[in-house]
């Protein structure tokens, strides 16, 4: 069987609350690091989330 083309990544909050989302991305099509503005419930506002590896 072929390997899946997507990898799981972790989106970590830049508000330093420790909150994160887990999502998938295709590293062949998206070579740069992912940054998304999402809601952080600990900070109770929308902040920037940056890509990090899942440990």
mmCIF entry with sequence, helices, sheets and N, C-alpha, C, O atoms, coordinates in Angstrom:
data_MODEL
# 
_entry.id   MODEL 
# 
_entity.id                         1 
_entity.type                       polymer 
_entity.pdbx_number_of_molecules   1 
# 
_entity_poly.entity_id                      1 
_entity_poly.type                           'polypeptide(L)' 
_entity_poly.nstd_linkage                   no 
_entity_poly.nstd_monomer                   no 
_entity_poly.pdbx_seq_one_letter_code       
;(UNK)(UNK)(UNK)(UNK)(UNK)(UNK)(UNK)(UNK)(UNK)(UNK)(UNK)(UNK)(UNK)(UNK)(UNK)(UNK)
(UNK)(UNK)(UNK)(UNK)(UNK)(UNK)(UNK)(UNK)(UNK)(UNK)(UNK)(UNK)(UNK)(UNK)(UNK)(UNK)
(UNK)(UNK)(UNK)(UNK)(UNK)(UNK)(UNK)(UNK)(UNK)(UNK)(UNK)(UNK)(UNK)(UNK)(UNK)(UNK)
(UNK)(UNK)(UNK)(UNK)(UNK)(UNK)(UNK)
;
_entity_poly.pdbx_seq_one_letter_code_can   XXXXXXXXXXXXXXXXXXXXXXXXXXXXXXXXXXXXXXXXXXXXXXXXXXXXXXX 
_entity_poly.pdbx_strand_id                 A 
# 
loop_
_entity_poly_seq.entity_id 
_entity_poly_seq.num 
_entity_poly_seq.mon_id 
_entity_poly_seq.hetero 
1 1  UNK n 
1 2  UNK n 
1 3  UNK n 
1 4  UNK n 
1 5  UNK n 
1 6  UNK n 
1 7  UNK n 
1 8  UNK n 
1 9  UNK n 
1 10 UNK n 
1 11 UNK n 
1 12 UNK n 
1 13 UNK n 
1 14 UNK n 
1 15 UNK n 
1 16 UNK n 
1 17 UNK n 
1 18 UNK n 
1 19 UNK n 
1 20 UNK n 
1 21 UNK n 
1 22 UNK n 
1 23 UNK n 
1 24 UNK n 
1 25 UNK n 
1 26 UNK n 
1 27 UNK n 
1 28 UNK n 
1 29 UNK n 
1 30 UNK n 
1 31 UNK n 
1 32 UNK n 
1 33 UNK n 
1 34 UNK n 
1 35 UNK n 
1 36 UNK n 
1 37 UNK n 
1 38 UNK n 
1 39 UNK n 
1 40 UNK n 
1 41 UNK n 
1 42 UNK n 
1 43 UNK n 
1 44 UNK n 
1 45 UNK n 
1 46 UNK n 
1 47 UNK n 
1 48 UNK n 
1 49 UNK n 
1 50 UNK n 
1 51 UNK n 
1 52 UNK n 
1 53 UNK n 
1 54 UNK n 
1 55 UNK n 
# 
_struct_asym.id          A 
_struct_asym.entity_id   1 
# 
_struct_sheet.id               AA1 
_struct_sheet.type             ? 
_struct_sheet.number_strands   4 
_struct_sheet.details          ? 
# 
loop_
_struct_sheet_order.sheet_id 
_struct_sheet_order.range_id_1 
_struct_sheet_order.range_id_2 
_struct_sheet_order.offset 
_struct_sheet_order.sense 
AA1 1 2 ? anti-parallel 
AA1 2 3 ? anti-parallel 
AA1 3 4 ? anti-parallel 
# 
loop_
_struct_sheet_range.sheet_id 
_struct_sheet_range.id 
_struct_sheet_range.beg_label_comp_id 
_struct_sheet_range.beg_label_asym_id 
_struct_sheet_range.beg_label_seq_id 
_struct_sheet_range.pdbx_beg_PDB_ins_code 
_struct_sheet_range.end_label_comp_id 
_struct_sheet_range.end_label_asym_id 
_struct_sheet_range.end_label_seq_id 
_struct_sheet_range.pdbx_end_PDB_ins_code 
_struct_sheet_range.beg_auth_comp_id 
_struct_sheet_range.beg_auth_asym_id 
_struct_sheet_range.beg_auth_seq_id 
_struct_sheet_range.end_auth_comp_id 
_struct_sheet_range.end_auth_asym_id 
_struct_sheet_range.end_auth_seq_id 
AA1 1 UNK A 20 ? UNK A 26 ? UNK A 20 UNK A 26 
AA1 2 UNK A 6  ? UNK A 13 ? UNK A 6  UNK A 13 
AA1 3 UNK A 45 ? UNK A 52 ? UNK A 45 UNK A 52 
AA1 4 UNK A 35 ? UNK A 40 ? UNK A 35 UNK A 40 
# 
loop_
_atom_site.group_PDB 
_atom_site.id 
_atom_site.type_symbol 
_atom_site.label_atom_id 
_atom_site.label_alt_id 
_atom_site.label_comp_id 
_atom_site.label_asym_id 
_atom_site.label_entity_id 
_atom_site.label_seq_id 
_atom_site.pdbx_PDB_ins_code 
_atom_site.Cartn_x 
_atom_site.Cartn_y 
_atom_site.Cartn_z 
_atom_site.occupancy 
_atom_site.B_iso_or_equiv 
_atom_site.pdbx_formal_charge 
_atom_site.auth_seq_id 
_atom_site.auth_comp_id 
_atom_site.auth_asym_id 
_atom_site.auth_atom_id 
_atom_site.pdbx_PDB_model_num 
ATOM 1   N N  . UNK A 1 1  ? 0.832   -1.192 0.000  1.00 0.00 ? 1  UNK A N  1 
ATOM 2   C CA . UNK A 1 1  ? 0.000   0.000  0.000  1.00 0.00 ? 1  UNK A CA 1 
ATOM 3   C C  . UNK A 1 1  ? 0.872   1.250  0.000  1.00 0.00 ? 1  UNK A C  1 
ATOM 4   O O  . UNK A 1 1  ? 1.989   1.244  0.518  1.00 0.00 ? 1  UNK A O  1 
ATOM 5   N N  . UNK A 1 2  ? 0.358   2.293  -0.575 1.00 0.00 ? 2  UNK A N  1 
ATOM 6   C CA . UNK A 1 2  ? 1.083   3.558  -0.634 1.00 0.00 ? 2  UNK A CA 1 
ATOM 7   C C  . UNK A 1 2  ? 0.950   4.311  0.682  1.00 0.00 ? 2  UNK A C  1 
ATOM 8   O O  . UNK A 1 2  ? -0.041  4.172  1.400  1.00 0.00 ? 2  UNK A O  1 
ATOM 9   N N  . UNK A 1 3  ? 1.968   5.111  0.982  1.00 0.00 ? 3  UNK A N  1 
ATOM 10  C CA . UNK A 1 3  ? 1.915   5.941  2.177  1.00 0.00 ? 3  UNK A CA 1 
ATOM 11  C C  . UNK A 1 3  ? 0.962   7.111  1.952  1.00 0.00 ? 3  UNK A C  1 
ATOM 12  O O  . UNK A 1 3  ? 0.832   7.576  0.820  1.00 0.00 ? 3  UNK A O  1 
ATOM 13  N N  . UNK A 1 4  ? 0.295   7.599  2.992  1.00 0.00 ? 4  UNK A N  1 
ATOM 14  C CA . UNK A 1 4  ? -0.580  8.763  2.807  1.00 0.00 ? 4  UNK A CA 1 
ATOM 15  C C  . UNK A 1 4  ? 0.258   10.013 2.523  1.00 0.00 ? 4  UNK A C  1 
ATOM 16  O O  . UNK A 1 4  ? 1.366   10.162 3.039  1.00 0.00 ? 4  UNK A O  1 
ATOM 17  N N  . UNK A 1 5  ? -0.281  10.897 1.703  1.00 0.00 ? 5  UNK A N  1 
ATOM 18  C CA . UNK A 1 5  ? 0.473   12.092 1.319  1.00 0.00 ? 5  UNK A CA 1 
ATOM 19  C C  . UNK A 1 5  ? 0.351   13.209 2.348  1.00 0.00 ? 5  UNK A C  1 
ATOM 20  O O  . UNK A 1 5  ? 1.089   14.192 2.279  1.00 0.00 ? 5  UNK A O  1 
ATOM 21  N N  . UNK A 1 6  ? -0.569  13.073 3.302  1.00 0.00 ? 6  UNK A N  1 
ATOM 22  C CA . UNK A 1 6  ? -0.738  14.115 4.307  1.00 0.00 ? 6  UNK A CA 1 
ATOM 23  C C  . UNK A 1 6  ? -0.057  13.709 5.612  1.00 0.00 ? 6  UNK A C  1 
ATOM 24  O O  . UNK A 1 6  ? 0.056   12.524 5.927  1.00 0.00 ? 6  UNK A O  1 
ATOM 25  N N  . UNK A 1 7  ? 0.391   14.711 6.363  1.00 0.00 ? 7  UNK A N  1 
ATOM 26  C CA . UNK A 1 7  ? 0.982   14.480 7.675  1.00 0.00 ? 7  UNK A CA 1 
ATOM 27  C C  . UNK A 1 7  ? 0.218   15.305 8.697  1.00 0.00 ? 7  UNK A C  1 
ATOM 28  O O  . UNK A 1 7  ? -0.300  16.374 8.375  1.00 0.00 ? 7  UNK A O  1 
ATOM 29  N N  . UNK A 1 8  ? 0.148   14.818 9.918  1.00 0.00 ? 8  UNK A N  1 
ATOM 30  C CA . UNK A 1 8  ? -0.503  15.558 10.982 1.00 0.00 ? 8  UNK A CA 1 
ATOM 31  C C  . UNK A 1 8  ? 0.457   16.609 11.516 1.00 0.00 ? 8  UNK A C  1 
ATOM 32  O O  . UNK A 1 8  ? 1.641   16.345 11.722 1.00 0.00 ? 8  UNK A O  1 
ATOM 33  N N  . UNK A 1 9  ? -0.075  17.806 11.736 1.00 0.00 ? 9  UNK A N  1 
ATOM 34  C CA . UNK A 1 9  ? 0.718   18.882 12.318 1.00 0.00 ? 9  UNK A CA 1 
ATOM 35  C C  . UNK A 1 9  ? -0.045  19.459 13.501 1.00 0.00 ? 9  UNK A C  1 
ATOM 36  O O  . UNK A 1 9  ? -1.239  19.213 13.676 1.00 0.00 ? 9  UNK A O  1 
ATOM 37  N N  . UNK A 1 10 ? 0.662   20.220 14.294 1.00 0.00 ? 10 UNK A N  1 
ATOM 38  C CA . UNK A 1 10 ? 0.090   20.828 15.486 1.00 0.00 ? 10 UNK A CA 1 
ATOM 39  C C  . UNK A 1 10 ? 0.148   22.339 15.307 1.00 0.00 ? 10 UNK A C  1 
ATOM 40  O O  . UNK A 1 10 ? 1.202   22.883 14.979 1.00 0.00 ? 10 UNK A O  1 
ATOM 41  N N  . UNK A 1 11 ? -0.970  23.019 15.519 1.00 0.00 ? 11 UNK A N  1 
ATOM 42  C CA . UNK A 1 11 ? -1.011  24.485 15.441 1.00 0.00 ? 11 UNK A CA 1 
ATOM 43  C C  . UNK A 1 11 ? -0.999  25.016 16.863 1.00 0.00 ? 11 UNK A C  1 
ATOM 44  O O  . UNK A 1 11 ? -1.969  24.840 17.601 1.00 0.00 ? 11 UNK A O  1 
ATOM 45  N N  . UNK A 1 12 ? 0.101   25.670 17.258 1.00 0.00 ? 12 UNK A N  1 
ATOM 46  C CA . UNK A 1 12 ? 0.297   26.136 18.626 1.00 0.00 ? 12 UNK A CA 1 
ATOM 47  C C  . UNK A 1 12 ? -0.010  27.623 18.709 1.00 0.00 ? 12 UNK A C  1 
ATOM 48  O O  . UNK A 1 12 ? 0.366   28.394 17.826 1.00 0.00 ? 12 UNK A O  1 
ATOM 49  N N  . UNK A 1 13 ? -0.694  28.016 19.771 1.00 0.00 ? 13 UNK A N  1 
ATOM 50  C CA . UNK A 1 13 ? -1.084  29.411 19.973 1.00 0.00 ? 13 UNK A CA 1 
ATOM 51  C C  . UNK A 1 13 ? 0.129   30.287 20.258 1.00 0.00 ? 13 UNK A C  1 
ATOM 52  O O  . UNK A 1 13 ? 1.035   29.892 20.993 1.00 0.00 ? 13 UNK A O  1 
ATOM 53  N N  . UNK A 1 14 ? 0.137   31.487 19.666 1.00 0.00 ? 14 UNK A N  1 
ATOM 54  C CA . UNK A 1 14 ? 1.224   32.428 19.923 1.00 0.00 ? 14 UNK A CA 1 
ATOM 55  C C  . UNK A 1 14 ? 0.952   33.265 21.176 1.00 0.00 ? 14 UNK A C  1 
ATOM 56  O O  . UNK A 1 14 ? 1.780   34.093 21.555 1.00 0.00 ? 14 UNK A O  1 
ATOM 57  N N  . UNK A 1 15 ? -0.206  33.057 21.823 1.00 0.00 ? 15 UNK A N  1 
ATOM 58  C CA . UNK A 1 15 ? -0.533  33.775 23.051 1.00 0.00 ? 15 UNK A CA 1 
ATOM 59  C C  . UNK A 1 15 ? 0.088   33.093 24.274 1.00 0.00 ? 15 UNK A C  1 
ATOM 60  O O  . UNK A 1 15 ? -0.137  33.525 25.405 1.00 0.00 ? 15 UNK A O  1 
ATOM 61  N N  . UNK A 1 16 ? 0.871   32.025 24.051 1.00 0.00 ? 16 UNK A N  1 
ATOM 62  C CA . UNK A 1 16 ? 1.562   31.277 25.119 1.00 0.00 ? 16 UNK A CA 1 
ATOM 63  C C  . UNK A 1 16 ? 0.613   30.730 26.175 1.00 0.00 ? 16 UNK A C  1 
ATOM 64  O O  . UNK A 1 16 ? 0.931   30.743 27.364 1.00 0.00 ? 16 UNK A O  1 
ATOM 65  N N  . UNK A 1 17 ? -0.551  30.249 25.747 1.00 0.00 ? 17 UNK A N  1 
ATOM 66  C CA . UNK A 1 17 ? -1.488  29.630 26.680 1.00 0.00 ? 17 UNK A CA 1 
ATOM 67  C C  . UNK A 1 17 ? -1.323  28.117 26.707 1.00 0.00 ? 17 UNK A C  1 
ATOM 68  O O  . UNK A 1 17 ? -1.843  27.453 27.603 1.00 0.00 ? 17 UNK A O  1 
ATOM 69  N N  . UNK A 1 18 ? -0.603  27.569 25.734 1.00 0.00 ? 18 UNK A N  1 
ATOM 70  C CA . UNK A 1 18 ? -0.426  26.133 25.656 1.00 0.00 ? 18 UNK A CA 1 
ATOM 71  C C  . UNK A 1 18 ? -1.518  25.441 24.864 1.00 0.00 ? 18 UNK A C  1 
ATOM 72  O O  . UNK A 1 18 ? -1.485  24.221 24.704 1.00 0.00 ? 18 UNK A O  1 
ATOM 73  N N  . UNK A 1 19 ? -2.486  26.198 24.364 1.00 0.00 ? 19 UNK A N  1 
ATOM 74  C CA . UNK A 1 19 ? -3.586  25.626 23.590 1.00 0.00 ? 19 UNK A CA 1 
ATOM 75  C C  . UNK A 1 19 ? -3.111  25.334 22.171 1.00 0.00 ? 19 UNK A C  1 
ATOM 76  O O  . UNK A 1 19 ? -2.330  26.097 21.603 1.00 0.00 ? 19 UNK A O  1 
ATOM 77  N N  . UNK A 1 20 ? -3.591  24.215 21.593 1.00 0.00 ? 20 UNK A N  1 
ATOM 78  C CA . UNK A 1 20 ? -3.204  23.859 20.229 1.00 0.00 ? 20 UNK A CA 1 
ATOM 79  C C  . UNK A 1 20 ? -4.329  23.123 19.524 1.00 0.00 ? 20 UNK A C  1 
ATOM 80  O O  . UNK A 1 20 ? -5.197  22.519 20.155 1.00 0.00 ? 20 UNK A O  1 
ATOM 81  N N  . UNK A 1 21 ? -4.292  23.188 18.200 1.00 0.00 ? 21 UNK A N  1 
ATOM 82  C CA . UNK A 1 21 ? -5.174  22.430 17.328 1.00 0.00 ? 21 UNK A CA 1 
ATOM 83  C C  . UNK A 1 21 ? -4.330  21.397 16.595 1.00 0.00 ? 21 UNK A C  1 
ATOM 84  O O  . UNK A 1 21 ? -3.136  21.614 16.390 1.00 0.00 ? 21 UNK A O  1 
ATOM 85  N N  . UNK A 1 22 ? -4.933  20.267 16.193 1.00 0.00 ? 22 UNK A N  1 
ATOM 86  C CA . UNK A 1 22 ? -4.253  19.269 15.369 1.00 0.00 ? 22 UNK A CA 1 
ATOM 87  C C  . UNK A 1 22 ? -4.966  19.231 14.029 1.00 0.00 ? 22 UNK A C  1 
ATOM 88  O O  . UNK A 1 22 ? -6.193  19.150 13.973 1.00 0.00 ? 22 UNK A O  1 
ATOM 89  N N  . UNK A 1 23 ? -4.192  19.290 12.944 1.00 0.00 ? 23 UNK A N  1 
ATOM 90  C CA . UNK A 1 23 ? -4.752  19.274 11.601 1.00 0.00 ? 23 UNK A CA 1 
ATOM 91  C C  . UNK A 1 23 ? -3.801  18.535 10.669 1.00 0.00 ? 23 UNK A C  1 
ATOM 92  O O  . UNK A 1 23 ? -2.724  18.108 11.086 1.00 0.00 ? 23 UNK A O  1 
ATOM 93  N N  . UNK A 1 24 ? -4.197  18.384 9.414  1.00 0.00 ? 24 UNK A N  1 
ATOM 94  C CA . UNK A 1 24 ? -3.366  17.714 8.412  1.00 0.00 ? 24 UNK A CA 1 
ATOM 95  C C  . UNK A 1 24 ? -2.943  18.701 7.345  1.00 0.00 ? 24 UNK A C  1 
ATOM 96  O O  . UNK A 1 24 ? -3.625  19.692 7.085  1.00 0.00 ? 24 UNK A O  1 
ATOM 97  N N  . UNK A 1 25 ? -1.800  18.414 6.727  1.00 0.00 ? 25 UNK A N  1 
ATOM 98  C CA . UNK A 1 25 ? -1.390  19.202 5.568  1.00 0.00 ? 25 UNK A CA 1 
ATOM 99  C C  . UNK A 1 25 ? -0.585  18.327 4.627  1.00 0.00 ? 25 UNK A C  1 
ATOM 100 O O  . UNK A 1 25 ? 0.029   17.344 5.042  1.00 0.00 ? 25 UNK A O  1 
ATOM 101 N N  . UNK A 1 26 ? -0.596  18.694 3.356  1.00 0.00 ? 26 UNK A N  1 
ATOM 102 C CA . UNK A 1 26 ? 0.169   17.993 2.337  1.00 0.00 ? 26 UNK A CA 1 
ATOM 103 C C  . UNK A 1 26 ? 1.492   18.739 2.156  1.00 0.00 ? 26 UNK A C  1 
ATOM 104 O O  . UNK A 1 26 ? 1.497   19.836 1.598  1.00 0.00 ? 26 UNK A O  1 
ATOM 105 N N  . UNK A 1 27 ? 2.621   18.170 2.615  1.00 0.00 ? 27 UNK A N  1 
ATOM 106 C CA . UNK A 1 27 ? 3.896   18.893 2.542  1.00 0.00 ? 27 UNK A CA 1 
ATOM 107 C C  . UNK A 1 27 ? 4.442   19.047 1.116  1.00 0.00 ? 27 UNK A C  1 
ATOM 108 O O  . UNK A 1 27 ? 5.323   19.874 0.883  1.00 0.00 ? 27 UNK A O  1 
ATOM 109 N N  . UNK A 1 28 ? 3.934   18.267 0.170  1.00 0.00 ? 28 UNK A N  1 
ATOM 110 C CA . UNK A 1 28 ? 4.398   18.414 -1.216 1.00 0.00 ? 28 UNK A CA 1 
ATOM 111 C C  . UNK A 1 28 ? 3.798   19.653 -1.870 1.00 0.00 ? 28 UNK A C  1 
ATOM 112 O O  . UNK A 1 28 ? 4.453   20.302 -2.685 1.00 0.00 ? 28 UNK A O  1 
ATOM 113 N N  . UNK A 1 29 ? 2.557   19.984 -1.518 1.00 0.00 ? 29 UNK A N  1 
ATOM 114 C CA . UNK A 1 29 ? 1.901   21.154 -2.109 1.00 0.00 ? 29 UNK A CA 1 
ATOM 115 C C  . UNK A 1 29 ? 2.149   22.416 -1.290 1.00 0.00 ? 29 UNK A C  1 
ATOM 116 O O  . UNK A 1 29 ? 2.262   23.503 -1.855 1.00 0.00 ? 29 UNK A O  1 
ATOM 117 N N  . UNK A 1 30 ? 2.234   22.287 0.036  1.00 0.00 ? 30 UNK A N  1 
ATOM 118 C CA . UNK A 1 30 ? 2.449   23.429 0.939  1.00 0.00 ? 30 UNK A CA 1 
ATOM 119 C C  . UNK A 1 30 ? 3.790   23.267 1.619  1.00 0.00 ? 30 UNK A C  1 
ATOM 120 O O  . UNK A 1 30 ? 3.884   22.600 2.649  1.00 0.00 ? 30 UNK A O  1 
ATOM 121 N N  . UNK A 1 31 ? 4.824   23.862 1.063  1.00 0.00 ? 31 UNK A N  1 
ATOM 122 C CA . UNK A 1 31 ? 6.169   23.654 1.604  1.00 0.00 ? 31 UNK A CA 1 
ATOM 123 C C  . UNK A 1 31 ? 6.484   24.583 2.771  1.00 0.00 ? 31 UNK A C  1 
ATOM 124 O O  . UNK A 1 31 ? 7.309   24.241 3.618  1.00 0.00 ? 31 UNK A O  1 
ATOM 125 N N  . UNK A 1 32 ? 5.846   25.751 2.836  1.00 0.00 ? 32 UNK A N  1 
ATOM 126 C CA . UNK A 1 32 ? 6.140   26.699 3.915  1.00 0.00 ? 32 UNK A CA 1 
ATOM 127 C C  . UNK A 1 32 ? 5.335   26.347 5.175  1.00 0.00 ? 32 UNK A C  1 
ATOM 128 O O  . UNK A 1 32 ? 4.368   25.587 5.127  1.00 0.00 ? 32 UNK A O  1 
ATOM 129 N N  . UNK A 1 33 ? 5.766   26.922 6.294  1.00 0.00 ? 33 UNK A N  1 
ATOM 130 C CA . UNK A 1 33 ? 5.075   26.678 7.565  1.00 0.00 ? 33 UNK A CA 1 
ATOM 131 C C  . UNK A 1 33 ? 3.706   27.347 7.545  1.00 0.00 ? 33 UNK A C  1 
ATOM 132 O O  . UNK A 1 33 ? 3.533   28.432 6.990  1.00 0.00 ? 33 UNK A O  1 
ATOM 133 N N  . UNK A 1 34 ? 2.747   26.680 8.158  1.00 0.00 ? 34 UNK A N  1 
ATOM 134 C CA . UNK A 1 34 ? 1.368   27.145 8.161  1.00 0.00 ? 34 UNK A CA 1 
ATOM 135 C C  . UNK A 1 34 ? 1.127   28.097 9.330  1.00 0.00 ? 34 UNK A C  1 
ATOM 136 O O  . UNK A 1 34 ? 1.526   27.802 10.457 1.00 0.00 ? 34 UNK A O  1 
ATOM 137 N N  . UNK A 1 35 ? 0.482   29.231 9.077  1.00 0.00 ? 35 UNK A N  1 
ATOM 138 C CA . UNK A 1 35 ? 0.045   30.140 10.130 1.00 0.00 ? 35 UNK A CA 1 
ATOM 139 C C  . UNK A 1 35 ? -1.416  30.479 9.871  1.00 0.00 ? 35 UNK A C  1 
ATOM 140 O O  . UNK A 1 35 ? -1.791  30.837 8.754  1.00 0.00 ? 35 UNK A O  1 
ATOM 141 N N  . UNK A 1 36 ? -2.238  30.363 10.910 1.00 0.00 ? 36 UNK A N  1 
ATOM 142 C CA . UNK A 1 36 ? -3.677  30.560 10.791 1.00 0.00 ? 36 UNK A CA 1 
ATOM 143 C C  . UNK A 1 36 ? -4.160  31.370 11.984 1.00 0.00 ? 36 UNK A C  1 
ATOM 144 O O  . UNK A 1 36 ? -3.649  31.213 13.093 1.00 0.00 ? 36 UNK A O  1 
ATOM 145 N N  . UNK A 1 37 ? -5.138  32.233 11.760 1.00 0.00 ? 37 UNK A N  1 
ATOM 146 C CA . UNK A 1 37 ? -5.766  32.970 12.850 1.00 0.00 ? 37 UNK A CA 1 
ATOM 147 C C  . UNK A 1 37 ? -6.998  32.202 13.297 1.00 0.00 ? 37 UNK A C  1 
ATOM 148 O O  . UNK A 1 37 ? -7.966  32.068 12.549 1.00 0.00 ? 37 UNK A O  1 
ATOM 149 N N  . UNK A 1 38 ? -6.953  31.691 14.544 1.00 0.00 ? 38 UNK A N  1 
ATOM 150 C CA . UNK A 1 38 ? -8.048  30.892 15.072 1.00 0.00 ? 38 UNK A CA 1 
ATOM 151 C C  . UNK A 1 38 ? -8.362  31.352 16.493 1.00 0.00 ? 38 UNK A C  1 
ATOM 152 O O  . UNK A 1 38 ? -7.670  32.198 17.058 1.00 0.00 ? 38 UNK A O  1 
ATOM 153 N N  . UNK A 1 39 ? -9.424  30.772 17.056 1.00 0.00 ? 39 UNK A N  1 
ATOM 154 C CA . UNK A 1 39 ? -9.882  31.157 18.390 1.00 0.00 ? 39 UNK A CA 1 
ATOM 155 C C  . UNK A 1 39 ? -9.119  30.380 19.459 1.00 0.00 ? 39 UNK A C  1 
ATOM 156 O O  . UNK A 1 39 ? -8.992  29.158 19.377 1.00 0.00 ? 39 UNK A O  1 
ATOM 157 N N  . UNK A 1 40 ? -8.616  31.091 20.453 1.00 0.00 ? 40 UNK A N  1 
ATOM 158 C CA . UNK A 1 40 ? -7.965  30.485 21.609 1.00 0.00 ? 40 UNK A CA 1 
ATOM 159 C C  . UNK A 1 40 ? -8.889  30.645 22.812 1.00 0.00 ? 40 UNK A C  1 
ATOM 160 O O  . UNK A 1 40 ? -9.039  31.758 23.316 1.00 0.00 ? 40 UNK A O  1 
ATOM 161 N N  . UNK A 1 41 ? -9.519  29.557 23.289 1.00 0.00 ? 41 UNK A N  1 
ATOM 162 C CA . UNK A 1 41 ? -10.478 29.680 24.390 1.00 0.00 ? 41 UNK A CA 1 
ATOM 163 C C  . UNK A 1 41 ? -9.845  30.070 25.722 1.00 0.00 ? 41 UNK A C  1 
ATOM 164 O O  . UNK A 1 41 ? -10.522 30.633 26.582 1.00 0.00 ? 41 UNK A O  1 
ATOM 165 N N  . UNK A 1 42 ? -8.560  29.780 25.904 1.00 0.00 ? 42 UNK A N  1 
ATOM 166 C CA . UNK A 1 42 ? -7.899  30.175 27.159 1.00 0.00 ? 42 UNK A CA 1 
ATOM 167 C C  . UNK A 1 42 ? -7.649  31.679 27.193 1.00 0.00 ? 42 UNK A C  1 
ATOM 168 O O  . UNK A 1 42 ? -7.789  32.309 28.241 1.00 0.00 ? 42 UNK A O  1 
ATOM 169 N N  . UNK A 1 43 ? -7.276  32.259 26.042 1.00 0.00 ? 43 UNK A N  1 
ATOM 170 C CA . UNK A 1 43 ? -7.071  33.701 25.952 1.00 0.00 ? 43 UNK A CA 1 
ATOM 171 C C  . UNK A 1 43 ? -8.387  34.424 25.661 1.00 0.00 ? 43 UNK A C  1 
ATOM 172 O O  . UNK A 1 43 ? -8.480  35.641 25.816 1.00 0.00 ? 43 UNK A O  1 
ATOM 173 N N  . UNK A 1 44 ? -9.399  33.667 25.238 1.00 0.00 ? 44 UNK A N  1 
ATOM 174 C CA . UNK A 1 44 ? -10.732 34.167 24.907 1.00 0.00 ? 44 UNK A CA 1 
ATOM 175 C C  . UNK A 1 44 ? -10.712 35.220 23.813 1.00 0.00 ? 44 UNK A C  1 
ATOM 176 O O  . UNK A 1 44 ? -11.422 36.222 23.891 1.00 0.00 ? 44 UNK A O  1 
ATOM 177 N N  . UNK A 1 45 ? -9.888  34.986 22.783 1.00 0.00 ? 45 UNK A N  1 
ATOM 178 C CA . UNK A 1 45 ? -9.858  35.852 21.606 1.00 0.00 ? 45 UNK A CA 1 
ATOM 179 C C  . UNK A 1 45 ? -9.189  35.124 20.446 1.00 0.00 ? 45 UNK A C  1 
ATOM 180 O O  . UNK A 1 45 ? -8.597  34.062 20.636 1.00 0.00 ? 45 UNK A O  1 
ATOM 181 N N  . UNK A 1 46 ? -9.281  35.684 19.260 1.00 0.00 ? 46 UNK A N  1 
ATOM 182 C CA . UNK A 1 46 ? -8.635  35.121 18.089 1.00 0.00 ? 46 UNK A CA 1 
ATOM 183 C C  . UNK A 1 46 ? -7.167  35.535 18.088 1.00 0.00 ? 46 UNK A C  1 
ATOM 184 O O  . UNK A 1 46 ? -6.848  36.715 18.236 1.00 0.00 ? 46 UNK A O  1 
ATOM 185 N N  . UNK A 1 47 ? -6.285  34.567 17.922 1.00 0.00 ? 47 UNK A N  1 
ATOM 186 C CA . UNK A 1 47 ? -4.842  34.823 17.877 1.00 0.00 ? 47 UNK A CA 1 
ATOM 187 C C  . UNK A 1 47 ? -4.233  34.023 16.734 1.00 0.00 ? 47 UNK A C  1 
ATOM 188 O O  . UNK A 1 47 ? -4.897  33.182 16.127 1.00 0.00 ? 47 UNK A O  1 
ATOM 189 N N  . UNK A 1 48 ? -2.980  34.289 16.451 1.00 0.00 ? 48 UNK A N  1 
ATOM 190 C CA . UNK A 1 48 ? -2.245  33.583 15.411 1.00 0.00 ? 48 UNK A CA 1 
ATOM 191 C C  . UNK A 1 48 ? -1.772  32.229 15.952 1.00 0.00 ? 48 UNK A C  1 
ATOM 192 O O  . UNK A 1 48 ? -1.256  32.140 17.066 1.00 0.00 ? 48 UNK A O  1 
ATOM 193 N N  . UNK A 1 49 ? -1.956  31.184 15.149 1.00 0.00 ? 49 UNK A N  1 
ATOM 194 C CA . UNK A 1 49 ? -1.477  29.849 15.487 1.00 0.00 ? 49 UNK A CA 1 
ATOM 195 C C  . UNK A 1 49 ? -0.418  29.475 14.471 1.00 0.00 ? 49 UNK A C  1 
ATOM 196 O O  . UNK A 1 49 ? -0.622  29.653 13.271 1.00 0.00 ? 49 UNK A O  1 
ATOM 197 N N  . UNK A 1 50 ? 0.735   28.949 14.944 1.00 0.00 ? 50 UNK A N  1 
ATOM 198 C CA . UNK A 1 50 ? 1.832   28.584 14.059 1.00 0.00 ? 50 UNK A CA 1 
ATOM 199 C C  . UNK A 1 50 ? 2.067   27.091 14.101 1.00 0.00 ? 50 UNK A C  1 
ATOM 200 O O  . UNK A 1 50 ? 1.801   26.429 15.104 1.00 0.00 ? 50 UNK A O  1 
ATOM 201 N N  . UNK A 1 51 ? 2.570   26.574 12.998 1.00 0.00 ? 51 UNK A N  1 
ATOM 202 C CA . UNK A 1 51 ? 2.778   25.141 12.853 1.00 0.00 ? 51 UNK A CA 1 
ATOM 203 C C  . UNK A 1 51 ? 3.956   24.658 13.695 1.00 0.00 ? 51 UNK A C  1 
ATOM 204 O O  . UNK A 1 51 ? 4.992   25.319 13.769 1.00 0.00 ? 51 UNK A O  1 
ATOM 205 N N  . UNK A 1 52 ? 3.784   23.498 14.329 1.00 0.00 ? 52 UNK A N  1 
ATOM 206 C CA . UNK A 1 52 ? 4.838   22.822 15.060 1.00 0.00 ? 52 UNK A CA 1 
ATOM 207 C C  . UNK A 1 52 ? 4.679   21.330 14.842 1.00 0.00 ? 52 UNK A C  1 
ATOM 208 O O  . UNK A 1 52 ? 3.607   20.866 14.455 1.00 0.00 ? 52 UNK A O  1 
ATOM 209 N N  . UNK A 1 53 ? 5.745   20.576 15.090 1.00 0.00 ? 53 UNK A N  1 
ATOM 210 C CA . UNK A 1 53 ? 5.669   19.131 14.930 1.00 0.00 ? 53 UNK A CA 1 
ATOM 211 C C  . UNK A 1 53 ? 4.933   18.502 16.083 1.00 0.00 ? 53 UNK A C  1 
ATOM 212 O O  . UNK A 1 53 ? 4.946   19.027 17.197 1.00 0.00 ? 53 UNK A O  1 
ATOM 213 N N  . UNK A 1 54 ? 4.288   17.374 15.824 1.00 0.00 ? 54 UNK A N  1 
ATOM 214 C CA . UNK A 1 54 ? 3.655   16.604 16.889 1.00 0.00 ? 54 UNK A CA 1 
ATOM 215 C C  . UNK A 1 54 ? 4.743   15.759 17.524 1.00 0.00 ? 54 UNK A C  1 
ATOM 216 O O  . UNK A 1 54 ? 5.473   15.054 16.828 1.00 0.00 ? 54 UNK A O  1 
ATOM 217 N N  . UNK A 1 55 ? 4.851   15.827 18.831 1.00 0.00 ? 55 UNK A N  1 
ATOM 218 C CA . UNK A 1 55 ? 5.921   15.086 19.535 1.00 0.00 ? 55 UNK A CA 1 
ATOM 219 C C  . UNK A 1 55 ? 5.585   13.629 19.674 1.00 0.00 ? 55 UNK A C  1 
ATOM 220 O O  . UNK A 1 55 ? 6.369   12.865 20.237 1.00 0.00 ? 55 UNK A O  1 
# 
